[in-house]
Amino acid sequence: MDPILLHEDRLFPVDKTTRDTARALYQSVKDMPIISPHGHTDPRWFAYDENFTNATELFITPDHYVFRMLYSQGVGLDTLGISRTDDGPTEQDPRKAWQVFADHYYLFAATPSRLWLDTVFHEVFGMTDMLCSKNAMNYYDHITAELATPAFKPRALMDRFNIELIATTEGALDPLTHHQKLKQSGWNKRVITTFRPDDVVDASRNDFAQNIATLGEMTGEDTLTWEGYLNALRRRREVFKAHGATATDHGHPTAATADLTLSECEALFSKVLSPDATAADQDLFRAQMLTEMAGMSVEDGMVMQIHPGSHRSHNTQLFKQFGSDKGHDIPVAVNFVDALKPLLNKYGNERDLTIILFTLDETTYSRELAPLAGHYPCLKLGPAWWFHDSPEGMLRFRHQMTETAGFFNTAGFNDDTRAFLSIPARHDVARRMDCRFLAQLIAEHRISENEAFELASQLTYKLAKQAYKLG
């Protein structure tokens, strides 16, 4: 069996001088607290602080990065024990699912998933040999036994990982039951929610009309009228803010925005609630709602995140069997300059508004995103995201964004993950890659060492706290 390879200088430059500089920068930030301002961990974990059941539940079940690689090589999701939405059979024995994962672990060579997983296996669970078919059950039994101890309860791991704050993400209709429990426990300052209203602004959803009715029931507003609908959204934002939220999140297919008149909004809203709405009507409604959400952020101070550019659930057959978020989302091209112009014409010069832009379309980095964020006071750039949350993806981001947008028009790093134990590993990769980039700038005499050490601290910790208004 091969040993786990986690060299202390991993990801640093090859040449010794720049590598030494990167190492020194990294040593100055590696132990700083983690700010995780956007992610998809389950708030139940922190509210109830119960032990995780087993290795499969922790590493395989929530991680679509694992699903997609294995599925691409012919491994069915049912063999991994992933629950189905069509009531079809799926593997119920977590040990068998783990064995399948271990049998195919070699597939992850040189991927970010491999780097994250190896880091967790070695640094959290003390494993020294790389996961493979032969040691699969040793891994499973050791990890599962450790998970049963008090040291591996979610809140204990928060302390161990030095996570100062983590934000989960909930839909507009979520009752926030778990965050209410957190509020009562005193943990609400470390685990906060994020308002994601896609369930009540995406008119293409099959449940859209029902969701609008539910929104009305929850808020006491007449959500069959445009005014009542907007008031209901404001009410839900107030509830989320009361449970710690400082940000909203919008996972639209595109970055399209619109600025319609009141009468046009009223007519469009009536149309998208009817069976006669076209795809164009639904697209226009989403576009208008991004502008409406920006206006509400001006009112209540919530940071706005826009995550466009993913064709969700591209594999129709898999979606019918297993539902969404199962590794079959694919990046698509995104236009930001034209798409955002209606919103920016209305709110782009608001200095108290913060909109953080993300993209899966790297071709927009230097052509659109960096110039936009380098001009409009309200715009900041989110980190390399999802498919580009990788060593090379982070370097491409810094190389293409920095010259035009600088560092201070970016929002630091967020891990955007469902896999709780991978959070420190992901932040460690980001810290190493930022220090590598800064070391290169020092070597090229473009910034001083003193400046680089301050920038390393900003990129690791300070920019995220500032961008997300975390105090």
JOKA-V193237 format. One record per pair of residues at least 6 apart in sequence whose ideal C-beta (glycine too) atoms are under 6 Angstrom apart, sorted by the first residue. I is the first residue (numbers start at 1). J is the second residue. D is the distance in whole Angstrom. If there is no record, write none. Layout:
I:J:D
I:J:D
//
This chain:
1:129:4
1:132:6
2:130:5
3:128:6
4:118:5
4:122:5
4:130:5
6:122:6
11:391:5
11:432:4
12:19:5
12:22:4
12:436:6
13:19:5
13:22:6
13:436:6
18:439:5
18:443:5
21:439:4
21:442:6
22:435:5
22:436:5
22:439:4
25:435:4
25:438:6
25:456:5
26:432:6
26:435:4
28:453:6
29:431:5
29:456:5
29:457:6
29:460:4
32:460:5
32:461:5
33:162:5
33:164:4
34:162:6
34:163:5
34:427:5
35:164:6
35:165:6
35:464:4
35:465:6
36:166:4
36:415:6
36:423:6
37:167:5
37:414:5
37:464:5
37:468:4
38:167:6
38:414:4
38:416:6
39:415:6
39:416:6
39:417:5
40:169:5
40:418:4
41:168:6
41:420:5
43:168:5
43:178:4
43:179:6
44:178:5
45:154:4
46:154:5
46:191:5
47:178:4
47:181:4
47:182:5
49:153:5
49:154:6
49:155:5
51:147:6
51:148:6
51:153:6
52:58:5
52:147:5
54:94:5
54:144:5
55:98:6
55:140:5
55:143:4
55:144:5
56:94:4
56:97:5
56:98:5
60:66:6
60:80:6
60:101:6
62:418:4
62:419:6
63:419:5
64:325:6
64:326:6
64:327:4
65:113:5
67:326:5
67:327:4
68:327:3
69:107:5
70:104:6
73:107:6
77:322:6
78:90:4
79:91:5
79:100:5
80:97:5
81:90:6
81:91:4
81:97:4
82:322:6
84:90:5
84:321:6
84:322:6
85:323:4
86:321:5
91:97:5
95:140:6
98:140:5
99:136:5
102:131:5
102:133:6
102:136:3
103:133:5
105:131:5
108:114:4
112:390:4
116:422:4
116:425:4
119:425:4
120:421:5
120:425:6
121:127:4
125:143:5
125:146:6
129:135:6
131:139:6
146:152:6
161:424:5
165:190:6
166:191:6
167:192:5
167:194:5
168:193:6
169:194:4
169:196:5
169:249:6
170:193:5
171:196:6
171:199:4
172:197:4
172:199:6
172:200:5
172:236:5
173:199:6
173:214:6
176:243:5
179:193:5
179:243:4
182:188:5
182:191:5
188:244:5
192:244:3
193:240:6
193:243:5
193:244:6
193:245:5
194:245:6
194:247:5
194:249:5
195:237:6
195:240:4
195:245:5
195:248:5
196:249:4
198:251:5
199:211:5
200:211:5
200:215:5
201:289:4
203:272:4
203:282:4
203:285:5
204:282:4
209:273:6
212:223:5
215:223:5
215:232:5
216:223:4
219:232:4
219:235:4
221:228:4
221:231:5
221:232:4
222:228:4
223:229:5
223:232:5
226:265:5
226:266:4
226:269:5
237:300:6
246:303:6
246:468:5
246:469:5
247:303:4
247:305:6
247:468:6
248:302:5
248:304:5
249:305:5
250:306:5
251:307:5
252:286:5
252:308:5
254:308:5
255:308:4
255:334:6
255:336:5
255:339:4
255:340:6
256:287:4
256:339:5
257:287:5
257:290:5
257:291:5
257:340:6
257:342:5
257:343:4
258:284:6
258:287:4
258:288:4
258:342:5
259:291:6
259:342:4
259:346:6
260:288:5
268:285:6
271:277:5
271:281:5
272:281:6
272:285:5
291:343:5
294:304:6
294:343:5
294:347:5
297:304:5
297:353:6
298:350:6
298:353:5
303:354:5
303:468:6
303:469:6
304:355:5
305:356:5
306:357:6
307:358:5
308:334:5
309:331:6
309:332:6
309:334:4
309:359:5
309:360:4
309:361:5
310:329:5
310:360:6
311:330:5
311:332:5
312:329:5
313:319:4
313:324:5
313:328:6
314:328:5
314:330:5
315:328:4
318:328:5
331:360:4
331:387:6
333:361:5
334:359:6
334:361:4
336:364:6
336:368:4
337:368:5
344:376:6
347:353:6
348:376:5
348:378:6
350:378:5
351:377:5
353:378:4
355:378:5
355:379:6
356:380:5
356:382:5
356:411:5
357:381:6
358:382:4
358:385:5
360:386:6
360:387:6
365:400:4
365:401:6
366:400:4
369:381:6
370:401:5
370:404:4
370:405:4
371:404:6
372:379:6
373:379:4
373:381:5
373:405:5
373:409:4
374:404:5
374:405:4
380:409:6
380:411:5
380:467:5
381:405:6
381:410:5
382:411:5
383:413:5
384:393:4
384:394:5
384:397:4
391:433:6
394:433:4
398:437:5
407:455:6
411:467:4
412:459:6
412:463:4
412:464:3
413:430:4
415:423:5
415:426:4
431:460:5
434:459:5
435:456:6
438:452:4
438:455:6
438:456:6
441:447:5
442:449:6
442:452:5
//
